[in-house]
Amino acid sequence: MYRQLKNATGVIRMEKRLAAKLWKLSKDYGVLCDNGLVINMNISITYLADLLGSKRETISRALKILLNENLIEYEDKKIKVISQEKLAEFFKAPWF
């Protein structure tokens, strides 16, 4: 039941949902680079919004939080996950 509540829309903060999605994408499509994993896809903010069922503006704000936490880097539609472990810790941390 906890997992069902956690996955319900509106329960988890968007930055945690985005972090979880980026972790999964990095696991499936990540390519090792000098300091992290680059997701081998061109990913726009609009595409992320469609994936998560949210507005582009909300995803932009959530992405900025992840950038400020130094969990990812985003440039030219390429997302680099600096540390999968830290990203996983971020989205698994208690949300209340």
Phi and psi in radians as a Rosetta constraint file:
Dihedral C 1 N 2 CA 2 C 2 CIRCULARHARMONIC -1.013 0.35
Dihedral N 2 CA 2 C 2 N 3 CIRCULARHARMONIC -0.788 0.35
Dihedral C 2 N 3 CA 3 C 3 CIRCULARHARMONIC -1.111 0.35
Dihedral N 3 CA 3 C 3 N 4 CIRCULARHARMONIC -0.672 0.35
Dihedral C 3 N 4 CA 4 C 4 CIRCULARHARMONIC -1.138 0.35
Dihedral N 4 CA 4 C 4 N 5 CIRCULARHARMONIC -0.748 0.35
Dihedral C 4 N 5 CA 5 C 5 CIRCULARHARMONIC -1.133 0.35
Dihedral N 5 CA 5 C 5 N 6 CIRCULARHARMONIC -0.705 0.35
Dihedral C 5 N 6 CA 6 C 6 CIRCULARHARMONIC -1.124 0.35
Dihedral N 6 CA 6 C 6 N 7 CIRCULARHARMONIC -0.632 0.35
Dihedral C 6 N 7 CA 7 C 7 CIRCULARHARMONIC -1.517 0.35
Dihedral N 7 CA 7 C 7 N 8 CIRCULARHARMONIC -0.083 0.35
Dihedral C 7 N 8 CA 8 C 8 CIRCULARHARMONIC -1.182 0.35
Dihedral N 8 CA 8 C 8 N 9 CIRCULARHARMONIC 2.544 0.35
Dihedral C 8 N 9 CA 9 C 9 CIRCULARHARMONIC -1.158 0.35
Dihedral N 9 CA 9 C 9 N 10 CIRCULARHARMONIC 2.498 0.35
Dihedral C 9 N 10 CA 10 C 10 CIRCULARHARMONIC 1.495 0.35
Dihedral N 10 CA 10 C 10 N 11 CIRCULARHARMONIC -0.179 0.35
Dihedral C 10 N 11 CA 11 C 11 CIRCULARHARMONIC -1.513 0.35
Dihedral N 11 CA 11 C 11 N 12 CIRCULARHARMONIC -0.743 0.35
Dihedral C 11 N 12 CA 12 C 12 CIRCULARHARMONIC -1.639 0.35
Dihedral N 12 CA 12 C 12 N 13 CIRCULARHARMONIC 2.447 0.35
Dihedral C 12 N 13 CA 13 C 13 CIRCULARHARMONIC -1.108 0.35
Dihedral N 13 CA 13 C 13 N 14 CIRCULARHARMONIC 2.553 0.35
Dihedral C 13 N 14 CA 14 C 14 CIRCULARHARMONIC -1.080 0.35
Dihedral N 14 CA 14 C 14 N 15 CIRCULARHARMONIC -0.620 0.35
Dihedral C 14 N 15 CA 15 C 15 CIRCULARHARMONIC -1.126 0.35
Dihedral N 15 CA 15 C 15 N 16 CIRCULARHARMONIC -0.546 0.35
Dihedral C 15 N 16 CA 16 C 16 CIRCULARHARMONIC -1.279 0.35
Dihedral N 16 CA 16 C 16 N 17 CIRCULARHARMONIC -0.682 0.35
Dihedral C 16 N 17 CA 17 C 17 CIRCULARHARMONIC -1.128 0.35
Dihedral N 17 CA 17 C 17 N 18 CIRCULARHARMONIC -0.721 0.35
Dihedral C 17 N 18 CA 18 C 18 CIRCULARHARMONIC -1.138 0.35
Dihedral N 18 CA 18 C 18 N 19 CIRCULARHARMONIC -0.745 0.35
Dihedral C 18 N 19 CA 19 C 19 CIRCULARHARMONIC -1.053 0.35
Dihedral N 19 CA 19 C 19 N 20 CIRCULARHARMONIC -0.741 0.35
Dihedral C 19 N 20 CA 20 C 20 CIRCULARHARMONIC -1.111 0.35
Dihedral N 20 CA 20 C 20 N 21 CIRCULARHARMONIC -0.734 0.35
Dihedral C 20 N 21 CA 21 C 21 CIRCULARHARMONIC -1.149 0.35
Dihedral N 21 CA 21 C 21 N 22 CIRCULARHARMONIC -0.735 0.35
Dihedral C 21 N 22 CA 22 C 22 CIRCULARHARMONIC -1.184 0.35
Dihedral N 22 CA 22 C 22 N 23 CIRCULARHARMONIC -0.605 0.35
Dihedral C 22 N 23 CA 23 C 23 CIRCULARHARMONIC -1.079 0.35
Dihedral N 23 CA 23 C 23 N 24 CIRCULARHARMONIC -0.803 0.35
Dihedral C 23 N 24 CA 24 C 24 CIRCULARHARMONIC -1.124 0.35
Dihedral N 24 CA 24 C 24 N 25 CIRCULARHARMONIC -0.758 0.35
Dihedral C 24 N 25 CA 25 C 25 CIRCULARHARMONIC -1.112 0.35
Dihedral N 25 CA 25 C 25 N 26 CIRCULARHARMONIC -0.675 0.35
Dihedral C 25 N 26 CA 26 C 26 CIRCULARHARMONIC -1.196 0.35
Dihedral N 26 CA 26 C 26 N 27 CIRCULARHARMONIC -0.570 0.35
Dihedral C 26 N 27 CA 27 C 27 CIRCULARHARMONIC -1.201 0.35
Dihedral N 27 CA 27 C 27 N 28 CIRCULARHARMONIC -0.715 0.35
Dihedral C 27 N 28 CA 28 C 28 CIRCULARHARMONIC -1.447 0.35
Dihedral N 28 CA 28 C 28 N 29 CIRCULARHARMONIC -0.682 0.35
Dihedral C 28 N 29 CA 29 C 29 CIRCULARHARMONIC -2.139 0.35
Dihedral N 29 CA 29 C 29 N 30 CIRCULARHARMONIC 0.195 0.35
Dihedral C 29 N 30 CA 30 C 30 CIRCULARHARMONIC -1.282 0.35
Dihedral N 30 CA 30 C 30 N 31 CIRCULARHARMONIC 2.448 0.35
Dihedral C 30 N 31 CA 31 C 31 CIRCULARHARMONIC -2.104 0.35
Dihedral N 31 CA 31 C 31 N 32 CIRCULARHARMONIC 2.210 0.35
Dihedral C 31 N 32 CA 32 C 32 CIRCULARHARMONIC -1.059 0.35
Dihedral N 32 CA 32 C 32 N 33 CIRCULARHARMONIC 2.399 0.35
Dihedral C 32 N 33 CA 33 C 33 CIRCULARHARMONIC -2.339 0.35
Dihedral N 33 CA 33 C 33 N 34 CIRCULARHARMONIC -2.974 0.35
Dihedral C 33 N 34 CA 34 C 34 CIRCULARHARMONIC -0.970 0.35
Dihedral N 34 CA 34 C 34 N 35 CIRCULARHARMONIC -0.724 0.35
Dihedral C 34 N 35 CA 35 C 35 CIRCULARHARMONIC -2.512 0.35
Dihedral N 35 CA 35 C 35 N 36 CIRCULARHARMONIC 1.188 0.35
Dihedral C 35 N 36 CA 36 C 36 CIRCULARHARMONIC 2.433 0.35
Dihedral N 36 CA 36 C 36 N 37 CIRCULARHARMONIC -2.791 0.35
Dihedral C 36 N 37 CA 37 C 37 CIRCULARHARMONIC -2.165 0.35
Dihedral N 37 CA 37 C 37 N 38 CIRCULARHARMONIC 2.255 0.35
Dihedral C 37 N 38 CA 38 C 38 CIRCULARHARMONIC -1.690 0.35
Dihedral N 38 CA 38 C 38 N 39 CIRCULARHARMONIC 2.234 0.35
Dihedral C 38 N 39 CA 39 C 39 CIRCULARHARMONIC -1.272 0.35
Dihedral N 39 CA 39 C 39 N 40 CIRCULARHARMONIC 2.072 0.35
Dihedral C 39 N 40 CA 40 C 40 CIRCULARHARMONIC -1.398 0.35
Dihedral N 40 CA 40 C 40 N 41 CIRCULARHARMONIC 1.015 0.35
Dihedral C 40 N 41 CA 41 C 41 CIRCULARHARMONIC -2.624 0.35
Dihedral N 41 CA 41 C 41 N 42 CIRCULARHARMONIC 2.630 0.35
Dihedral C 41 N 42 CA 42 C 42 CIRCULARHARMONIC -1.477 0.35
Dihedral N 42 CA 42 C 42 N 43 CIRCULARHARMONIC 1.991 0.35
Dihedral C 42 N 43 CA 43 C 43 CIRCULARHARMONIC -2.084 0.35
Dihedral N 43 CA 43 C 43 N 44 CIRCULARHARMONIC 1.991 0.35
Dihedral C 43 N 44 CA 44 C 44 CIRCULARHARMONIC -1.597 0.35
Dihedral N 44 CA 44 C 44 N 45 CIRCULARHARMONIC 2.861 0.35
Dihedral C 44 N 45 CA 45 C 45 CIRCULARHARMONIC -1.126 0.35
Dihedral N 45 CA 45 C 45 N 46 CIRCULARHARMONIC -0.624 0.35
Dihedral C 45 N 46 CA 46 C 46 CIRCULARHARMONIC -1.114 0.35
Dihedral N 46 CA 46 C 46 N 47 CIRCULARHARMONIC -0.711 0.35
Dihedral C 46 N 47 CA 47 C 47 CIRCULARHARMONIC -1.109 0.35
Dihedral N 47 CA 47 C 47 N 48 CIRCULARHARMONIC -0.757 0.35
Dihedral C 47 N 48 CA 48 C 48 CIRCULARHARMONIC -1.074 0.35
Dihedral N 48 CA 48 C 48 N 49 CIRCULARHARMONIC -0.690 0.35
Dihedral C 48 N 49 CA 49 C 49 CIRCULARHARMONIC -1.083 0.35
Dihedral N 49 CA 49 C 49 N 50 CIRCULARHARMONIC -0.717 0.35
Dihedral C 49 N 50 CA 50 C 50 CIRCULARHARMONIC -1.140 0.35
Dihedral N 50 CA 50 C 50 N 51 CIRCULARHARMONIC -0.708 0.35
Dihedral C 50 N 51 CA 51 C 51 CIRCULARHARMONIC -1.073 0.35
Dihedral N 51 CA 51 C 51 N 52 CIRCULARHARMONIC -0.685 0.35
Dihedral C 51 N 52 CA 52 C 52 CIRCULARHARMONIC -1.688 0.35
Dihedral N 52 CA 52 C 52 N 53 CIRCULARHARMONIC -0.047 0.35
Dihedral C 52 N 53 CA 53 C 53 CIRCULARHARMONIC 1.164 0.35
Dihedral N 53 CA 53 C 53 N 54 CIRCULARHARMONIC 0.755 0.35
Dihedral C 53 N 54 CA 54 C 54 CIRCULARHARMONIC -2.337 0.35
Dihedral N 54 CA 54 C 54 N 55 CIRCULARHARMONIC 3.097 0.35
Dihedral C 54 N 55 CA 55 C 55 CIRCULARHARMONIC -1.476 0.35
Dihedral N 55 CA 55 C 55 N 56 CIRCULARHARMONIC 2.659 0.35
Dihedral C 55 N 56 CA 56 C 56 CIRCULARHARMONIC -1.024 0.35
Dihedral N 56 CA 56 C 56 N 57 CIRCULARHARMONIC -0.702 0.35
Dihedral C 56 N 57 CA 57 C 57 CIRCULARHARMONIC -1.107 0.35
Dihedral N 57 CA 57 C 57 N 58 CIRCULARHARMONIC -0.705 0.35
Dihedral C 57 N 58 CA 58 C 58 CIRCULARHARMONIC -1.129 0.35
Dihedral N 58 CA 58 C 58 N 59 CIRCULARHARMONIC -0.738 0.35
Dihedral C 58 N 59 CA 59 C 59 CIRCULARHARMONIC -1.166 0.35
Dihedral N 59 CA 59 C 59 N 60 CIRCULARHARMONIC -0.658 0.35
Dihedral C 59 N 60 CA 60 C 60 CIRCULARHARMONIC -1.069 0.35
Dihedral N 60 CA 60 C 60 N 61 CIRCULARHARMONIC -0.745 0.35
Dihedral C 60 N 61 CA 61 C 61 CIRCULARHARMONIC -1.139 0.35
Dihedral N 61 CA 61 C 61 N 62 CIRCULARHARMONIC -0.745 0.35
Dihedral C 61 N 62 CA 62 C 62 CIRCULARHARMONIC -1.143 0.35
Dihedral N 62 CA 62 C 62 N 63 CIRCULARHARMONIC -0.685 0.35
Dihedral C 62 N 63 CA 63 C 63 CIRCULARHARMONIC -1.108 0.35
Dihedral N 63 CA 63 C 63 N 64 CIRCULARHARMONIC -0.673 0.35
Dihedral C 63 N 64 CA 64 C 64 CIRCULARHARMONIC -1.113 0.35
Dihedral N 64 CA 64 C 64 N 65 CIRCULARHARMONIC -0.652 0.35
Dihedral C 64 N 65 CA 65 C 65 CIRCULARHARMONIC -1.096 0.35
Dihedral N 65 CA 65 C 65 N 66 CIRCULARHARMONIC -0.773 0.35
Dihedral C 65 N 66 CA 66 C 66 CIRCULARHARMONIC -1.154 0.35
Dihedral N 66 CA 66 C 66 N 67 CIRCULARHARMONIC -0.617 0.35
Dihedral C 66 N 67 CA 67 C 67 CIRCULARHARMONIC -1.154 0.35
Dihedral N 67 CA 67 C 67 N 68 CIRCULARHARMONIC -0.756 0.35
Dihedral C 67 N 68 CA 68 C 68 CIRCULARHARMONIC -1.168 0.35
Dihedral N 68 CA 68 C 68 N 69 CIRCULARHARMONIC -0.491 0.35
Dihedral C 68 N 69 CA 69 C 69 CIRCULARHARMONIC -1.435 0.35
Dihedral N 69 CA 69 C 69 N 70 CIRCULARHARMONIC 0.008 0.35
Dihedral C 69 N 70 CA 70 C 70 CIRCULARHARMONIC 0.999 0.35
Dihedral N 70 CA 70 C 70 N 71 CIRCULARHARMONIC 0.672 0.35
Dihedral C 70 N 71 CA 71 C 71 CIRCULARHARMONIC -1.635 0.35
Dihedral N 71 CA 71 C 71 N 72 CIRCULARHARMONIC -0.507 0.35
Dihedral C 71 N 72 CA 72 C 72 CIRCULARHARMONIC -2.450 0.35
Dihedral N 72 CA 72 C 72 N 73 CIRCULARHARMONIC 2.926 0.35
Dihedral C 72 N 73 CA 73 C 73 CIRCULARHARMONIC -2.248 0.35
Dihedral N 73 CA 73 C 73 N 74 CIRCULARHARMONIC 2.502 0.35
Dihedral C 73 N 74 CA 74 C 74 CIRCULARHARMONIC -2.348 0.35
Dihedral N 74 CA 74 C 74 N 75 CIRCULARHARMONIC 2.081 0.35
Dihedral C 74 N 75 CA 75 C 75 CIRCULARHARMONIC -2.697 0.35
Dihedral N 75 CA 75 C 75 N 76 CIRCULARHARMONIC 2.311 0.35
Dihedral C 75 N 76 CA 76 C 76 CIRCULARHARMONIC 0.916 0.35
Dihedral N 76 CA 76 C 76 N 77 CIRCULARHARMONIC 0.817 0.35
Dihedral C 76 N 77 CA 77 C 77 CIRCULARHARMONIC 1.094 0.35
Dihedral N 77 CA 77 C 77 N 78 CIRCULARHARMONIC 0.305 0.35
Dihedral C 77 N 78 CA 78 C 78 CIRCULARHARMONIC -1.978 0.35
Dihedral N 78 CA 78 C 78 N 79 CIRCULARHARMONIC 2.302 0.35
Dihedral C 78 N 79 CA 79 C 79 CIRCULARHARMONIC -1.939 0.35
Dihedral N 79 CA 79 C 79 N 80 CIRCULARHARMONIC 2.220 0.35
Dihedral C 79 N 80 CA 80 C 80 CIRCULARHARMONIC -1.920 0.35
Dihedral N 80 CA 80 C 80 N 81 CIRCULARHARMONIC 2.139 0.35
Dihedral C 80 N 81 CA 81 C 81 CIRCULARHARMONIC -1.547 0.35
Dihedral N 81 CA 81 C 81 N 82 CIRCULARHARMONIC 2.034 0.35
Dihedral C 81 N 82 CA 82 C 82 CIRCULARHARMONIC -1.244 0.35
Dihedral N 82 CA 82 C 82 N 83 CIRCULARHARMONIC -0.742 0.35
Dihedral C 82 N 83 CA 83 C 83 CIRCULARHARMONIC -2.566 0.35
Dihedral N 83 CA 83 C 83 N 84 CIRCULARHARMONIC 2.042 0.35
Dihedral C 83 N 84 CA 84 C 84 CIRCULARHARMONIC -1.117 0.35
Dihedral N 84 CA 84 C 84 N 85 CIRCULARHARMONIC -0.625 0.35
Dihedral C 84 N 85 CA 85 C 85 CIRCULARHARMONIC -1.110 0.35
Dihedral N 85 CA 85 C 85 N 86 CIRCULARHARMONIC -0.801 0.35
Dihedral C 85 N 86 CA 86 C 86 CIRCULARHARMONIC -1.169 0.35
Dihedral N 86 CA 86 C 86 N 87 CIRCULARHARMONIC -0.641 0.35
Dihedral C 86 N 87 CA 87 C 87 CIRCULARHARMONIC -1.128 0.35
Dihedral N 87 CA 87 C 87 N 88 CIRCULARHARMONIC -0.720 0.35
Dihedral C 87 N 88 CA 88 C 88 CIRCULARHARMONIC -1.134 0.35
Dihedral N 88 CA 88 C 88 N 89 CIRCULARHARMONIC -0.719 0.35
Dihedral C 88 N 89 CA 89 C 89 CIRCULARHARMONIC -1.063 0.35
Dihedral N 89 CA 89 C 89 N 90 CIRCULARHARMONIC -0.688 0.35
Dihedral C 89 N 90 CA 90 C 90 CIRCULARHARMONIC -1.091 0.35
Dihedral N 90 CA 90 C 90 N 91 CIRCULARHARMONIC -0.840 0.35
Dihedral C 90 N 91 CA 91 C 91 CIRCULARHARMONIC -1.435 0.35
Dihedral N 91 CA 91 C 91 N 92 CIRCULARHARMONIC -0.259 0.35
Dihedral C 91 N 92 CA 92 C 92 CIRCULARHARMONIC -1.606 0.35
Dihedral N 92 CA 92 C 92 N 93 CIRCULARHARMONIC -0.176 0.35
Dihedral C 92 N 93 CA 93 C 93 CIRCULARHARMONIC -1.117 0.35
Dihedral N 93 CA 93 C 93 N 94 CIRCULARHARMONIC 2.602 0.35
Dihedral C 93 N 94 CA 94 C 94 CIRCULARHARMONIC -0.940 0.35
Dihedral N 94 CA 94 C 94 N 95 CIRCULARHARMONIC 2.481 0.35
Dihedral C 94 N 95 CA 95 C 95 CIRCULARHARMONIC -1.782 0.35
Dihedral N 95 CA 95 C 95 N 96 CIRCULARHARMONIC 0.110 0.35
